Amino acid sequence: MKTNTRTPHCQDLDISRLEMMKTYLASLMDKDNCQKLTFLSPEVIEPIYNGSTRMNPATIFINTGSSEDIAYVRQKAMENKEEFSLTKENHTYHFDGPDDQGRDTANTKYLAYADTEISSLQKKIEHRTGVIEACTIITDIMQDKEMIISFISRGPIGSPVSDPTLQITDSYYVTHSEFLLYRMMDPDTFSKDVAAKGYMFINFHSAGKLTDTNVSANLGERRIYMDVERFRSYSSNNQYAGNSIAPKKINHRFANMNNIRNYFGERLDEHMFIAGFEMEDEIVYFGGAYPSGCGKTGTAMTGTHLIGDDLAKIFIDRESGEVRAVNPEKGMFGIIDGVNEKDDPETMSILTGEGNEVIFSNLLVADGKPYWTGMGEALPAKGRNFEGNWSPQSGKPASHKNARFTISLDMLENYDSATEKPEGIKLSGLLFGGRDYTTMPTIVMAHNWMNTVVHGAIIRSATTATEIGADGSEKRSPFANEAFFPGPLAQYINHYKAFGENPDIAAENLPSGFQVNYWLHKSGRGILPPGEADGLIGEKRDTKVWMRIMALMHQAKVETIWTPIGRIPKYQDLKKLFKEVIDKDYDQKLYSKQFSLYTENLITRVDMSIVEFAKEKGMTDDFFHVLDTWRRDLAALQATIGPIVTPDQMIEYVAANQPV
């Protein structure tokens, strides 16, 4: 594994300036916090000093993650009305502003040098210009507020792939959320980790000026700027966690850039859940990449061994030749819309149980109890939500579609203690999927690693409420990670290709690849009766079966059907699993609808992908070879059989074309 060549900026800091910085910071701290300051290295002190002189806080609190420090944060979150108590102990709720309910893609930009290439799907500002704008906006933004400093490990403490992360914010809600979501480090351990790894992620956040209802007042100056040259972020005038909790998606972007610069073909940082499924003789762990709002958390919860529901750091263990993964988080920031007892019993046991620490956001509250759309329970006659007073007569939803819950993973019954192992778990499969209403079959297993890369790259998905202004239209979602990868797509794809071809991976340990599609609609498969509302062909609970058939396919314990784009499962195996896993009779006609190849739709998808990726400079020819092969074979199928090719027809076609 390469050695990271980045070094902290203030390596040559002289003693007199260091003492000056310490003296200034101490003037803003009480005695206890001054004591914590003594354990920080110069590399860590400097960004805290820079931030405090720019944002001008009244006081500074250093959060070590101790029980005393977190108790203080919880108390201040309540006092400042960033959170409010619910009837159940340790349950609180938080409201973001009505117009601060998702990731602000319009004002999310990368600060980069003129010659640093940025993805064609992202926005870029010239580095110096962007830094000046960001710093101008945050000047004096913490006046009369307390600055909170936290030291975070993005990954198990001691893992070679964990990122030391410095969070500077004025929001107790953000700090409380991060306590549930991440591993806190004490100043001394953090400073040593920074010295050992030669880099850290630095994040400046402020909710800005607040309204009478305690939400960000200056949304016109909402900015989420990411300096990819120095791994620093500036997030201002917002509260929504997707924009304000920088160790999540903001630093996920930095981790991706760090991989390209220092670990090309050796590490992947992915927008993936990690969940294990206990089979007869082993636990098969999958990483699954779905765009936000496309069922990633729900799918992760079907696992018998849950490691994480959102992000994955994937790396190669040279000694064993295995691909391994850790979760940079230890908690869950999940979408609550549609979570109910029937489909999500594991999650509901936490959200409705006693004694679990939960932060709810942007849902309905009445008489100290949270309510949300699709919870399977009647809503109250009135209540309060993120927009103010609510009643059914208002005609507005009770909760936002992007309403959330924040919990620590170890509360869950299927929590896997391997989550905290620095060496991670062995990863057996990679899944890619999105809200595809018409085109891809429900499960396709890639023929080889390059096919896996192509399946991940060509995902298209309907936009969801996780983004401000989303209208449900379809867009490109390569690897479900396109919003979080700063560099050019060709660079990302070449990095993925190089990872799977790395000779340090033993051939038997290369993860299988799948494209999954739980979102086929009745209209997309021609089975929508007249006058009936469109909707999914299957049910949410079917996911438990899909995951287990993929585990069996990976283990080569079931026969599969060859198709031009990959292999699909057979009906008899699925029928058996549906009965065993969820006690459901699985109809063969439904199977045929879910797994037939709609050749015209697939050819259109291939053609669109060829055109789109041909615009990316530096794409590998191997990528287009896969797509060209798919297209030729699909066109031959269409000419021979027709626009719809059922699994049975596919079996006959393959048998007829087998060499004698």
Secondary structure by P-SEA (a helix, b strand, c coil): ccccccccccccccaaaaaaaaaaaaaaccaaaaaaaaaccaaaaaaaaaaaaaacccbbbbbcccaaaaaaaaaaaaaaccccccccccbbbbbccccccccccccbbbbcccccccccccccccaaaaaaaaaaaaccccccbbbbbbbbbccccccccccbbbbbcccaaaaaaaaacbbbbcaaaaaaaaaaacbbbbbbbbccccccccccccccccccccccccbbbbbcccccccccccccaaaaaaaaaaaaaccccccccccbbbbbbbcccbbbbbbbbbcccccaaaaaaaccccccccccccccccccccbbbbbcccccccccccccccccaaaaaaaccccbbbbbcccccccccccccccccccccccccccccccccccccccccccbbbbbccccccccccccccbbbbbcccccccccccccccbbbbccaaaaaaaaaabbbcccccccccccbbbbbcccccccccccaaaaaaaaaaaaacccccccccbbbbbbbccccccccccccccbbbbbcccccaaaaaaaaaaaaaaccbbbbbcccbbbbcaaaaaaaaaaacbbbbbaaaaaaacccaaaaaaaaaaaaaaaaaacccccaaaaaaaaaaaaaaaaaaacccccccaaaaaaaaaaaccc
